Amino acid sequence: MKLDRRTVLSGTAAAFAVPLLASLPARADAKRQSLVDSCLESARQVLSGPDFPDAAKVMTNARGVLIIPELVQGGFIVGAAGGRGTLMARTAPNNWSPPAFYGLGSGSLGLQIGAKVSEIVFIIRTERGLNAIIDHKFKVGAEAGVTLVAVGIGLEGASTSAMGADIVAFANSAGLFAGVSLEGSYLDADSDWNALYYGQGATAKAIVLDRRFTNPGAEPIRQYLAKW
C-alpha cells in the first residue's frame, strides 16, 4: 500500500509528540519537588541551626509549620515581595502530613533597603491559627482572634514573649536585618501546584488535614519533622 507523504509526516510527528507529552508531568513534578527539598533545608537551618535557639522550643507543641525557603523583593507574587512555600500539620505525635503548596505575597514587608529575607518559618501553635490559614486567604493583622509574632535573627529570647501567639514567624535574613514586619502580607494555597504534585482535587485541606493525598517525594521532610 502506498502511503501519502503527509500521512507519514503526521504519524512521525505524533510519534515524537507522545513521549514529549508524557515527559511534561515529570518536569512539572521536578519543579515542585525542588521547592519541597528547599523547604527541608530551610527547616534544618532555622529549627536545628544556632541562630534561633527558641525555635525548637516553640516546635515542641506546634500544630503545624509553613516554610518559605526564599522570600525576595520584587517577587513573582503580586506586590513588592513574594515567595512560595509549603504547609504541613501534625496530625498525631511524630506524624506530620504531606506538604501543601502556598504562596506569600505583600506590598511591603518592612525590609531595609538592600535587605533580603531568604527564609521564613511560620510555626503554627494553635488549631485556630492552622484553620485560619487553611480555610481562606490568610492576611496578617486582619484575622480576628489570630495573633502572629515575627522573630528576627539575633533576637534571642524574643520568642518567649510570643509564646501566647497563635503563629510565630522566624525570619532568617541573607542581608541587613532590622526586624521583619509581616503586617498586610497574605498566605494563600496554590491550587495549581497542589494539583500538579498530587493530582486533581488536592486542596490544602485534603492534603494537610484529611490526608487524602501523598507523594513519595515528601517523605524526607515528614521524617525530619517527626523528631518533634
Kinemage of the C-alpha trace (Angstrom):
@kinemage 1
@onewidth
@group {chain A} dominant
@subgroup {mainchain}
@vectorlist {calphas} color= white
{ca met a 1} P 0.000 0.000 0.000
{ca lys a 2} L 1.310 3.387 -0.948
{ca leu a 3} L 1.331 5.873 1.905
{ca asp a 4} L 0.660 9.532 1.384
{ca arg a 5} L 3.679 11.649 2.361
{ca arg a 6} L 1.537 13.863 4.571
{ca thr a 7} L 0.285 10.781 6.423
{ca val a 8} L 3.844 9.626 7.088
{ca leu a 9} L 4.887 13.061 8.334
{ca ser a 10} L 1.799 13.303 10.521
{ca gly a 11} L 2.489 9.886 12.022
{ca thr a 12} L 6.116 10.791 12.629
{ca ala a 13} L 5.093 13.997 14.400
{ca ala a 14} L 2.644 12.107 16.562
{ca ala a 15} L 5.303 9.563 17.480
{ca phe a 16} L 7.557 12.356 18.726
{ca ala a 17} L 4.688 14.185 20.403
{ca val a 18} L 3.632 11.264 22.621
{ca pro a 19} L 6.914 10.931 24.537
{ca leu a 20} L 7.131 14.721 24.736
{ca leu a 21} L 3.705 14.996 26.352
{ca ala a 22} L 4.438 12.061 28.600
{ca ser a 23} L 7.517 13.847 29.942
{ca leu a 24} L 5.704 17.049 30.913
{ca pro a 25} L 4.323 15.857 34.287
{ca ala a 26} L 7.775 14.586 35.263
{ca arg a 27} L 9.297 18.014 34.648
{ca ala a 28} L 6.421 19.682 36.495
{ca asp a 29} L 6.896 17.371 39.472
{ca ala a 30} L 10.629 18.095 39.481
{ca lys a 31} L 9.901 21.814 39.853
{ca arg a 32} L 7.613 21.259 42.816
{ca gln a 33} L 9.918 18.642 44.311
{ca ser a 34} L 12.725 21.190 44.238
{ca leu a 35} L 10.625 23.509 46.417
{ca val a 36} L 9.820 20.691 48.860
{ca asp a 37} L 13.543 19.907 49.109
{ca ser a 38} L 14.338 23.598 49.686
{ca cys a 39} L 11.753 23.697 52.472
{ca leu a 40} L 13.527 20.790 54.152
{ca glu a 41} L 16.856 22.639 54.014
{ca ser a 42} L 15.253 25.793 55.448
{ca ala a 43} L 13.681 23.778 58.246
{ca arg a 44} L 17.098 22.403 59.134
{ca gln a 45} L 18.668 25.863 59.048
{ca val a 46} L 16.058 27.518 61.244
{ca leu a 47} L 14.851 24.728 63.533
{ca ser a 48} L 18.178 22.963 64.135
{ca gly a 49} L 20.629 25.801 63.471
{ca pro a 50} L 22.310 28.084 66.042
{ca asp a 51} L 20.592 31.321 65.009
{ca phe a 52} L 17.169 30.580 66.507
{ca pro a 53} L 17.646 28.767 69.818
{ca asp a 54} L 13.988 29.256 70.720
{ca ala a 55} L 12.576 27.762 67.513
{ca ala a 56} L 12.897 24.167 68.725
{ca lys a 57} L 11.101 25.097 71.955
{ca val a 58} L 8.176 26.585 70.039
{ca met a 59} L 8.052 23.494 67.793
{ca thr a 60} L 7.510 21.182 70.762
{ca asn a 61} L 3.769 21.782 70.827
{ca ala a 62} L 3.322 23.029 67.267
{ca arg a 63} L 0.133 22.214 65.397
{ca gly a 64} L 1.690 22.991 62.027
{ca val a 65} L 4.520 24.663 60.170
{ca leu a 66} L 4.652 26.726 56.984
{ca ile a 67} L 8.083 27.157 55.404
{ca ile a 68} L 9.027 29.825 52.844
{ca pro a 69} L 12.587 28.952 51.741
{ca glu a 70} L 13.100 32.161 49.786
{ca leu a 71} L 11.256 35.463 50.026
{ca val a 72} L 12.535 38.144 47.659
{ca gln a 73} L 11.735 41.757 46.973
{ca gly a 74} L 10.151 42.165 43.555
{ca gly a 75} L 8.982 38.556 43.727
{ca phe a 76} L 6.627 36.781 41.344
{ca ile a 77} L 3.571 37.203 43.573
{ca val a 78} L 1.657 40.497 43.256
{ca gly a 79} L 3.287 43.223 45.324
{ca ala a 80} L 6.813 44.222 46.259
{ca ala a 81} L 7.745 40.891 47.769
{ca gly a 82} L 6.768 37.267 47.344
{ca gly a 83} L 7.692 33.638 47.633
{ca arg a 84} L 6.374 30.089 47.634
{ca gly a 85} L 6.469 27.510 50.359
{ca thr a 86} L 4.729 24.517 51.929
{ca leu a 87} L 2.325 23.974 54.823
{ca met a 88} L 2.369 20.821 56.966
{ca ala a 89} L 0.319 19.839 60.011
{ca arg a 90} L 0.986 17.456 62.861
{ca thr a 91} L -1.916 15.022 62.849
{ca ala a 92} L -0.575 12.754 65.616
{ca pro a 93} L 2.579 12.566 67.802
{ca asn a 94} L 5.608 12.363 65.487
{ca asn a 95} L 3.307 12.168 62.462
{ca trp a 96} L 3.248 15.077 60.028
{ca ser a 97} L 1.108 15.484 56.934
{ca pro a 98} L 2.466 15.779 53.400
{ca pro a 99} L 3.170 19.397 52.379
{ca ala a 100} L 0.585 21.601 50.666
{ca phe a 101} L 1.898 24.409 48.471
{ca tyr a 102} L 1.311 28.025 49.483
{ca gly a 103} L 2.246 31.490 48.279
{ca leu a 104} L 3.248 34.505 50.376
{ca gly a 105} L 2.724 37.979 48.986
{ca ser a 106} L 2.836 41.526 50.268
{ca gly a 107} L 3.032 45.123 49.155
{ca ser a 108} L 5.632 45.763 51.839
{ca leu a 109} L 7.442 43.563 54.309
{ca gly a 110} L 9.229 46.321 56.195
{ca leu a 111} L 12.644 45.387 54.838
{ca gln a 112} L 15.644 47.685 54.987
{ca ile a 113} L 16.984 48.960 51.679
{ca gly a 114} L 19.273 46.252 50.361
{ca ala a 115} L 17.965 43.622 52.751
{ca lys a 116} L 16.693 40.247 51.604
{ca val a 117} L 14.765 37.820 53.749
{ca ser a 118} L 15.799 34.429 52.460
{ca glu a 119} L 13.878 32.138 54.802
{ca ile a 120} L 10.756 32.370 56.933
{ca val a 121} L 9.417 29.527 59.049
{ca phe a 122} L 5.916 30.035 60.435
{ca ile a 123} L 5.369 27.791 63.446
{ca ile a 124} L 1.625 27.401 63.964
{ca arg a 125} L 0.940 26.792 67.636
{ca thr a 126} L -2.842 26.527 67.765
{ca glu a 127} L -5.751 24.896 65.985
{ca arg a 128} L -7.191 28.370 65.473
{ca gly a 129} L -4.071 29.516 63.643
{ca leu a 130} L -3.969 26.412 61.437
{ca asn a 131} L -7.637 26.645 60.492
{ca ala a 132} L -7.301 30.337 59.656
{ca ile a 133} L -4.573 29.570 57.128
{ca ile a 134} L -6.327 26.555 55.607
{ca asp a 135} L -9.865 27.933 55.417
{ca his a 136} L -9.165 31.026 53.309
{ca lys a 137} L -6.548 33.532 52.223
{ca phe a 138} L -4.828 34.484 55.471
{ca lys a 139} L -3.959 38.165 55.851
{ca val a 140} L -1.608 39.057 58.675
{ca gly a 141} L -3.088 41.595 61.051
{ca ala a 142} L -6.596 41.222 59.663
{ca glu a 143} L -7.615 37.840 61.080
{ca ala a 144} L -9.920 38.249 64.056
{ca gly a 145} L -8.597 36.451 67.117
{ca val a 146} L -5.400 35.185 65.414
{ca thr a 147} L -2.086 36.635 66.566
{ca leu a 148} L 1.211 36.376 64.672
{ca val a 149} L 4.575 37.498 66.032
{ca ala a 150} L 7.738 37.791 63.898
{ca val a 151} L 11.129 36.973 65.394
{ca gly a 152} L 14.350 38.002 63.650
{ca ile a 153} L 17.826 36.527 63.691
{ca gly a 154} L 19.896 37.623 66.650
{ca leu a 155} L 16.860 38.348 68.817
{ca glu a 156} L 17.490 35.548 71.293
{ca gly a 157} L 14.669 35.047 73.761
{ca ala a 158} L 12.271 37.191 71.740
{ca ser a 159} L 10.002 34.219 71.186
{ca thr a 160} L 9.407 33.999 74.929
{ca ser a 161} L 7.049 36.946 74.667
{ca ala a 162} L 5.457 35.279 71.636
{ca met a 163} L 4.534 32.044 73.399
{ca gly a 164} L 0.929 33.192 73.635
{ca ala a 165} L 0.715 33.831 69.886
{ca asp a 166} L -1.157 31.535 67.521
{ca ile a 167} L 1.680 31.762 64.967
{ca val a 168} L 5.346 32.631 65.448
{ca ala a 169} L 7.377 33.526 62.341
{ca phe a 170} L 11.148 33.051 62.451
{ca ala a 171} L 12.797 35.150 59.725
{ca asn a 172} L 16.358 34.447 58.621
{ca ser a 173} L 17.903 37.262 56.592
{ca ala a 174} L 20.651 36.891 53.996
{ca gly a 175} L 21.356 40.636 54.122
{ca leu a 176} L 20.989 43.501 56.583
{ca phe a 177} L 18.284 42.904 59.123
{ca ala a 178} L 16.239 45.268 61.294
{ca gly a 179} L 13.261 43.074 62.009
{ca val a 180} L 10.517 41.984 59.671
{ca ser a 181} L 7.030 43.434 59.612
{ca leu a 182} L 4.610 40.949 58.085
{ca glu a 183} L 1.652 43.270 58.563
{ca gly a 184} L -0.542 43.276 55.467
{ca ser a 185} L 1.085 40.235 53.878
{ca tyr a 186} L -1.045 37.239 52.928
{ca leu a 187} L -0.762 33.470 52.686
{ca asp a 188} L -2.843 31.574 50.163
{ca ala a 189} L -2.933 27.961 48.946
{ca asp a 190} L -1.503 27.380 45.468
{ca ser a 191} L -4.191 25.173 43.920
{ca asp a 192} L -2.339 24.672 40.623
{ca trp a 193} L 0.854 23.450 42.267
{ca asn a 194} L -1.043 21.157 44.641
{ca ala a 195} L -2.887 19.552 41.715
{ca leu a 196} L 0.326 19.088 39.713
{ca tyr a 197} L 2.162 17.439 42.618
{ca tyr a 198} L -0.663 15.269 43.939
{ca gly a 199} L -3.422 15.138 41.322
{ca gln a 200} L -6.821 16.697 40.762
{ca gly a 201} L -8.815 17.529 43.867
{ca ala a 202} L -5.722 18.011 46.014
{ca thr a 203} L -6.770 21.029 48.072
{ca ala a 204} L -4.776 22.214 51.075
{ca lys a 205} L -7.384 20.756 53.443
{ca ala a 206} L -7.449 17.404 51.612
{ca ile a 207} L -3.652 17.167 51.829
{ca val a 208} L -2.930 18.569 55.276
{ca leu a 209} L -5.980 17.663 57.369
{ca asp a 210} L -7.827 14.865 55.564
{ca arg a 211} L -4.566 13.166 54.424
{ca arg a 212} L -6.220 12.025 51.178
{ca phe a 213} L -3.099 12.589 49.065
{ca thr a 214} L 0.534 11.656 49.322
{ca asn a 215} L 3.748 11.807 47.303
{ca pro a 216} L 6.922 9.779 47.978
{ca gly a 217} L 8.979 12.935 47.458
{ca ala a 218} L 7.515 14.374 50.665
{ca glu a 219} L 8.844 11.606 52.921
{ca pro a 220} L 12.237 13.203 53.797
{ca ile a 221} L 10.676 16.407 55.184
{ca arg a 222} L 7.990 14.407 57.029
{ca gln a 223} L 10.677 12.227 58.615
{ca tyr a 224} L 12.703 15.286 59.637
{ca leu a 225} L 9.730 16.952 61.330
{ca ala a 226} L 8.851 13.659 63.061
{ca lys a 227} L 11.532 14.399 65.678
{ca trp a 228} L 9.109 16.908 67.188
